[in-house]
Amino acid sequence: MTSAKGFTLLEIMIAVAIVSILAAIAYPSYADYMQRARLAEARSQLMDARAKLEQYYQDNRQYTNADGAGFPCNSTVLNANMRHFAYTCALTASTYTVTATGNSGQGVAGFVFTINQNGVRATTGVPSGWSNPGTCWVMRKDGSC
């Protein structure tokens, strides 16, 4: 008598079921992780813009005209090489607000972060399912910063 070698259909079906269950658990966690990673772009760019605006203020004693060509709040300079967020500035002589708005096709739609001349960070928009403390840049669904 010869013995058969290989797997039975039942064994293969059980293995596929186990892999499917593991994938169903892992994928949402991975998607959340990727979304939080994309939020890092906004934090980095807003802090960079703040540092450049403060340097501009030290040189010029006002924020007005910081949106001129080549200056920190120029939309071309501010949005160069940015994928996930669009950045804008609102300037007066003594104040500014830099805003990062999530791009809809990049998995960060609904997020809006701001920083001003006093260093006050705020989350003014989050997608549904996220808690918004408002007084910091939210980084997790539970509203923690």
N, C-alpha and C positions, 0 to 999 in steps of 0.2 A: 504494500500500500504506500502511496505517496501522500505526503501532507501538503495541504494548500498553504501558500504563503501570501500575506497581504492583510488588508483591513476589510472588515465587513462594512456594509452600508450603514449599519447602526452606529458603529464606532466613528465613522466619518461624520455622520449627522450630529452626534454628541459633541465632537470637536468643533464643528462649525457653530453650534449653538453657544458653546463656551466662549469662543472668540467673538461672536456677535454681542454677547452680554458685556464682555470686557470693553469692546469698542463703544457700546452705548453709554457706558459709565465714563470712559476716558475722554471722548470727544468734547462733551460740554466743558469739562475742566480745561482742556487744551484751548478751546475757543475763548474762555474767560481769560486765561493767561495771555493769549495773543492780544486781546483787547486792552488789557492793562499795560502790556508792553508798548502798544501804540500811544498810550496816554503819556508816556515818558517824553515823546517828542514835544508835546505842548509845554510840559514843565521846563524842559531844557531851553526851548526857544524863548519862553517868557522871561526866564531868569537872565538869559543872554541879552535880550532886548532891554531889560531893566538896567543891567550894568552899563550898556552902551549909552542909554539915555542919561544916566547919572553922569557919565563922563562928558557927554555933550553939554549937560547943564553946568558942569564945572568949568568948561571952556567958554561957554556963551552966557551964562547966568539967566538962561530962559530955555524953555522947551520948544518955543515957537520956531518954525522952520526946520525942525528935526526930521521932517518928512521930505526934505529936498533930496535931489539926486545924490546918491551915495551916502546919505545919512541914515541913522538907525531906524527911523520909522518910515522910510521910503518903502512902498509896498513891494517893489522888486527886490530890495535888499532883505526885507523882513521875511518874504516867502521863498527865497532862493533855496532850492533843494529840499523843500518841505513836501511831504506826501499826504499826511493824515489830517492836517489842520490848515486853515487859512487864517492869517494874522492881520489885524488892523490896529491902528493907533488913533486915539483922540487926544489932541494936544491943545493946551493953552500956554500962556507965558509961564505959569507956575505949577501946572498940573499935567498929568498924562494918565491915560488908561490904555493898556495894551490888551487886546482880546484875541483869544484863540478859539475858533469855531470849527468843530469837527466836520470833515468832509463826508458826505453821505455814502460814497462808494468805497470807503476805507474801513468800515467797521467801527467808526467813532461818531456816527451821526447823533446829534442831540447834545453832545458835550460842548459846553462853553465855559472857558476859564478866563479870568482877568487878573491883572496886577496893576497897581497904581504907584504913584510917586512915593507913597508912604510905605511901600512894600506889602500892602494889604492884598492878600490872595483871596480870590472868591471863585466859587463854582456857581454860575448863573443858569446853567442848564445841564440836565442829565437825561439819558433815555429812560423809557419806562422800565420799571423793575429795579432801578437804582435809587438809593436814598441820597438826599442832598443836604449836607450840613450848611452849605452856603458860605461858611467862614474860612474855608481852606480849599485846596484842590483835591477833590474826591478821587480816590484811587481804587476803591473796592465797592462792590454792590451794596454792602452794608452801611456805606457812608463814611467809612474810615478814611483818614488822610494819610 
